[in-house]
Amino acid sequence: MIRRSVLCTDSMMSLKALLIFMLTITGLAVYEDTVSIKVYFSPDNLTYHFIDYIQNSNSSLDCALYDFSEQIKQELLMKNQEIPVYIVIDDKNDEIEGDAVQIDSYGLMHNKFCVRDGKDVWTGSYNPTKRGTLNDNNALIIESEQIVELYQDEFDEMWSGVFKKGTKTKKNKINYGDNKIEIYFCPEDDCAEKVYDVLDSAEEYIYFMTFSFTRTDYLDLLNEKSETVQIKGIFEKSRINQQYNIYKKLSENKKIELKLDNNKYTMHNKVFIVDKNIVITGSFNPTKGADTRNDENLLIIYDKNIADQYLEDFNRIWDQ
């Protein structure tokens, strides 16, 4: 149950409870008793988990998918014989047709998320393609009334034909226990700025693993932060000669440790891990296009348990 503006009269209310209350009534955040987050990483079979997700939908399934395989297409079509399945796709995948399909033909509809039964959300960096499981990826299943509402609103916006714009996401900060998660959608929510602010707040370390990285403001910030915090990064080796050559320029800073991914397929993550308890993930690559020309989703998770899982995966890839 989401607590939105419950009056509290307990004179001994804790500072934490007071903060949550004030955030709630001002519309900046909401509080949920329970938020469940399950994370999957390659080399676990993400396709298996995604098919299971589809097959176990009971009343509705709304998916915004940049790319998918013939196998996933057939799973979605079969599920549509049982329940309503609605799909928003990028125009590169317009081979799937029907009244329950909305196609974006401008820029990239780069999301990889589904809303199931009005109950939970699947998201992350994983495209459900033949290579999706072979690539280094992450995926999350989140049970949260408020987060479902945010993703459903974004899906409905795209379903109505509104791409690359829309209203800013409201009440996108969800507190649960001692933790917090923030949800943003690009380009309307200024995702690049949100990531920049988190990186700028780092006091101990910034670890990252990125498929595509072209932002020069992040380059400058990482060089600056290297004076006070540890920085380690993993780049997808096929993308290091992109515009502005961020990998080469960061390599010139001997205080920053960098590696190229050794996976013979693709390091497809878009992840930053900050100070042991913060994870940035989703479909958002640190590029100008991701912030201004694509439909993307971004999660900033303040939860040490989740950060520990991402740190373990970072170390796995770092040690390959």
Secondary structure, DSSP 8 states (H G I E B T S, - for coil): -EESS-----TT--HHHHHHHHHHHTTS-EEES--EEEEEETTS-HHHHHHHHHHT--S-EEEEES---HHHHHHHHHHTTTS-EEEEEEGGGTTS-STTEEEE-SSEE--EEEEETTTEEEEES---STTTTTSB-EEEEEE-HHHHHHHHHHHHHHHTT--S-----SS-EEEETTEEEEEEEETTT-HHHHHHHHHHT-SSEEEEEES----HHHHHHHHHHTTTSEEEEEE-GGGTTSTT-HHHHHHT-TTEEEEE---SS-B--EEEEETTTEEEEES--SSHHHHHTEEEEEEEEE-HHHHHHHHHHHHHHHT-
